[in-house]
Amino acid sequence: MNVTVLYFARLREAIGRERDVFSLPPEVTTVGALRGWLVAQGEPWAGAFAETRRVRAAVNHEMARDDATPIGDGAEVAFFPPVTGG
């Protein structure tokens, strides 16, 4: 399954880019599983997600919950801190 992951605010700065496209393993089917998979990939994701206590997510422009929001092939998943600035 292929997904596009977008990073905003401090996450974008920590990761060094605004987006990635990943081909995910079959067991990564929720936002929480994606977050865990990213951290397991090491740097820069491990550090970026560790530094931000509460990272929110949206799937295809809809707010998402780690444990309850599925992701599908072609999904766009955005991660952002609670306050993205103004």
Secondary structure, 3 states (H helix, E strand, C coil): CEEEEEECCHHHHHHCCCEEEEECCCCCCEHHHHHHHHHHCCCCHHHHHHHCCCCEEEECCEEECCCCCECCCCCEEEEECCCCCC
